[in-house]
């Protein structure tokens, strides 16, 4: 289970501050970090005593922030510090706390924090956030690199929402920190419940926005891994490796290499059809067609977090896939497809009905191009799956960037 951490900010608080803290604590986040670091020590100490008392009442861990001497005097056991403050702490003072979390913004800082004895790390900011207006997020690739570089628990921070939280945990984070959401939500308990539910999803809707599917016939003589990397650079949010004619051993090795490329950019790699090769390669998941292995069979054998996508052409197939443990649907062909000339067409109304019949996201697929993608708007699609529109382009990176922007228009 993923952890949800609430970080306080009085300037963002909706209503009375202590009443808000009580509401949040009553909803039982995994911890509350009292971040009001701009307060003078004396004022912070008064506030910390009040917040610690509320947290004790509800059995929630209260972590004090940036005031180590005050935390020591109050008998706090949990402390969070920026790395520069952690570096100034004496060994004797460090030993006064049962845990010290540290904020890190690079792999080098992670190594420093580890050497200083950090118990956990907060890494960010991952996505754009109003708290850091004008600064682009460091992205999921950054988060994955941080998580890969340490055995310590890592929590993502910055612009976290139910829509993108699965991509945070899916890139290695133990959980996420939220500030604005919990300080401003009309119903903190409902907001926390939505975050918890999202944290248990294996894939977020935002990861399906531009679903790029490989096809060697599209890329011609170009290197497949280079083409995949170019698609990731351009903004593909997920890649499917479709190698219909590869032997299982060759597919496994190709998937292993492609997964490593994708993970450098925080992008997940899905293998088409062969779920055993996907698992053996350490890929993030598999996509199966209607005549392939049943979703329920794969789910029983798959490791935790393994993503399963399923093709659906009717509401009945969609519901069965969801009940069997599928994480998303591929629905189409929504247009005539040059890669599947015999594909059954799905009308706009059929797509809308299929997508609306289940809770898991549905991706439109089949013949989608720059010229026709806008007609998918309003159908309930979580994104567009494309082959030639990205991998058939002369400049794959540029094509992916353009298709991602257009795909954003169909889901907004």
N, C-alpha and C positions, 0 to 999 in steps of 0.2 A: 504494500500500500504506500502511496506517495504522501509526503508530508506537505501541509499547507501552513505557512508561517505568516502571521500578521505583523506588519511593521507600522508603528504609530507615526502620526504627523498631525500636530495640533492645527496647523494652518489649513489642512484639508478636511478637518473634522466637521461632520454634519451634526449640529446640535451640541448639547452639553458633552464635554470631553469625557468625564468620568462615567457618565451614563452610557456613552458609546463604548468605552472600554468594557463596561459590565455586559453590554449586549454581545460584544465580540467574544468575551470569555465564556459567556453562557452557551455560545455556539461551539465551543471546544476546538479551536484551532490547535495545531500541534505545539505552537509556542507563540507568545507575543513578545516582540522585541520593542522595548521602550526607547525609541530613537531620538527623543527630543534633545539632541546633542548641543543645540545652540543655547540651552538654558544654563545659567550659572550653576555651579556645583550645589549651592545651598537650595536653590529653587528646584533643581533636578532631584535632590535628595527628598524633598517634601513630596513631590509628585511620585517618585519611585516607591516610597512607602505606601502610598495610596493604591497604586497600581499593583504592587506585589501582594497587598492584602486581598484585592479583588481576585487576582489569579489564584491565590491559595484557596479561596472560597470555592472556586470552580475546578480546582485540580489541574490548572494549566501552567506550564512552565513560563516563568517571566524572566526574560533575558534583558539585562541592562546594557546600555550602549554608550561607549566613549567616555565614561566617567569611572575609571577603574578604582580610584581611591574611595569615591563615594560608594561604589558597589561593595568594596571590602568592608567599609564601616557599617553598611546595612546588612551584612551577612549574606549577600547574594552569592549564589553558587554558579550562576550562568552569566557570561559576559560576552558581548560582541564588540569588536574593534576594527577600525580601518587598519590596514597593514602598517602605515607609518606610526600609529600609536602603539600597536603591538610590539614594534621594534624597540620602543623606548621603555617597555615594561621590564622591571627587574625580575630575575628568576624567582625571588621570594614572593613577589606580588602575584606572579603567574600561578604559583602553587596554591594560592588562596582560593582558586576557583576550580570547580569540578570540570568545567568546560569553557573554552574560549573559541568563539567563532571569529573568522576573519574575512573581510571583503577583499576580493582579488579581481584584477582586470587584465591579467596576462598569465601565460604559463610560468614565466619567471617569478611572478609574485606568488604563484601557487607553491613553487619550490621553497621560497623564503618562508611562507606561512607554515608549511610542513616542518621546516627545520626549527621554527620557533615553538612548535608544539600545538598548532591549531587543532581543534577538535572537529570542526566542519568549516566549509567555505561557502560564501555567497558570491556568485559570479554574475556580472552584468555590466551595463544594462543590455538585455538581449534584444528587445524590440523598442521601437520609438515610444517615448512616453512623455506626457505633458510635464512631468517633473524635471525632465531634461530637454526642454523645448529646443528644437533646432539641431540636436545631436542625433545622428542616425544610430540605430541599435547595432551592437556588435555582431548579432546574428547567431543562428543555430550552429554554424560551423565553429565559431569561437567557443560556444558552450560545449560542443562535443569534444573539442581539443582539451579544454580544461578538465572535463570528466575523465578523459582517457589518460591524463597525465598524473592522476592522483587516486589513491585508494580511499581518501577521505570523502564523506558525504558532501555533495555539491548541490546548492539550491540556486535556481535561476531567479533573477530579479529584473524588473523593467518591462512594463507594458504587458504583464501577464493577464490573460483572460481565459474563460472557459474554452474559447475557440482555439487558442494556440497552446494551451497547457499540455495537451497530449504530445505535441512536438517537443516540448521542453523535457518532459520525462522520457520521451522516446529517444532523445539524444544523450541520455545517460544521467540526467539530474535525479537526485533523490526526491525532489519536490520543488516547490516554488514559493517565493515571497511576494506578498501582495500588500499594497499600501492604499492607493486611492480607492480601490474596490471596497475594502472593508471599512475605510473611514467615512465613505460617502453613501454606501448602499442604504436604501430605505429599509431593507430587512437584512441585517448582517447574517443571520442564520441561513436564510435562503441563498444569499450570495456564496456563503461557505459551502453549502450543500451542492450548489452548481459546480463550484471548483472541484470538490471531491469527486463528483460524478465524472467530470471531464478528465480528472487525473487517472481514472481507471480505464479510460478509453485507450486503445492501442494506437490510434491515429486521429489527428484532428482534421476538421473540415478544411482548414486553411492549407494543409499539406497536399490536398487533392486539387488545388486550383489549376495548376498546369501539370498534367500527368503525361510525361513524355515517354513514348514507347519506341524502343529501338527496332530497326529494320536494316539489315546489312545491304539490301538492294537499294535502299534510299541513299545511304552514305557512299555508295560506290566503292572506290578503292581506298577511301579514307580509313584511318585507324579507328576501331570501335571505341576504345577507351578514351581516345582524344575527343571523339564526337560526344561521348557521354559527359566528359568534363566541360566541354563547351556549352552543352545544354544546361549543366548546373550553374556555370558562370552566368549564363543569360537569365536565369531565374526559374528554371524548371523546379517545381516543388516536390516532385517525386519522379523516379525513373523506373520503368519496367523493362527488364531485359527479356526480349523475346527472341529466342534462338531455336526455332522450330525443328531444325534439322541437326542440331548438335547432339552428340552422344552424351550420356549422363556425366561421365567423367570430365569431358571437355566443358560442358555447361557449368559444372561445379567450379572448375578453375576460373572460367570466365566470370562467373558470378562473384567469386571471391575477389578478383581484381577490380571488378566494377563496383562492388560494395565499398572497397577501400577508397576509390576515387570519389564516390558519392559522399561518403562520410566526411571527407575533407571539407565539404561545403554544407554539412548538416542536412543532407538530403538522404532520404531512405531509398533503398534498392529493393524492388519487387521482382521476383522471377516468375515468368509465365509458365503455367502448367505443372512443372516438375517440383513438387513441394519437398521431396526428399533431397534433391540437389540444392534447393534454397536453404534448407536447414544445414546441410553439410558445409555449404559455403559460408555460413554465418550471415546470410542476407537477412533483410528485415522482414520479408514475407513472401507470399506467393499469390498469384491471381489464377483462378481456375474457371474454366468454362463449364457450361451446363453438362457436358458429357465427360468431364474429367472427374478426378477423385472427389467424393462427397466432402463438403465442408466439415461435417461432424467428425468424419474419420481423421481429417488433417488436424482439427482442433485437439483431439484426444492425444495425438502424437507430438504436437508442436510444443516448443519451449514457451515459457512465459513471455508475453510481449510480442509474440510472432503474429504478424498481420496477415489476414486472409481476405482477399478480395474475391468476389464472385460475380459472374455474368448473370444478368436477369433480363428476361424479355417479356415477363408477365408479372402481375402482382402476386400470383401464387408462388412463382419462383423467388421473387424478392422476399416474401415473408418466410419461406422455408430457409433461405440463405441466412436471414437474420436470426431465426430461431436456432439454426445449427451452429452459430458462432461466427458468422462473417462480420467483418469490420466495415466494409463498404461494398457498394455495387458498381459494376460497369454496365451501363444501359445503352443499347444501340443496336443496329447502326442508325444514327439520327439523320445521316445523309448517305448517299451512295459512296462506298468506300473503295478506293483504288487498291488497297491491300487485301480486302475481303470482298471480292466481287459477288459472292453468293450470300452475303450477309442479309439476314431478315431486317427489313426497315422498321423503325419505331417512329410513330408519328409524335408530334408535339404533345397531343393530348394523352397518348399512351405513356410518354415519358413522365408527364406531370402526375399521372395516376400511380405509376410505379414508385416514383420518388416519394409521393405523399403517403404511400401505404406502409412505410417502415420508418424507424427512428434513425437507422444508420444512413450515412450520406451516399448519394448516388452521383456518379460521374458520367457525363455524356461522352459517347465515343462513336466514331464512324464518319469518315469523310469531312471532319471539321477543318476549316481553313480560315484564313484572315477574312475572306469575303463573306462567309456564312455564319461565323460564330455568334454574331450579335443577335441572330434570330433565336438563340437559345435562352435569351434573357426571360426571366419570370417563370421558368419551368420547374424551378426548385433544384437545379443542378448545383453540386458543390464545386464543380470544376469541369474542365474539358480534357479528354484524353486525345492526344494527337500523335501521329507518326510522321508522315511526310511533311506536315506543316513546320516541323522543327528539323527532323533528321534529313529531310530532302532538300533543305535550303542550302544555298551556297555558303552562307555565313550562319552557322548553327547558333552561335551565341546571340547574334543580333535577332534571329528569328524567334528564339525562345523569349527574349526580352519583349518583343512585340506581341507575341501570343499571350504572354502572362498579363500584360496590360489589358488586352482585349478580354481575356478570361475574367479579369476583375469586374468587367462591365456586365457580365451575365449573372454574377452572384450578388451584386450590390442592390 
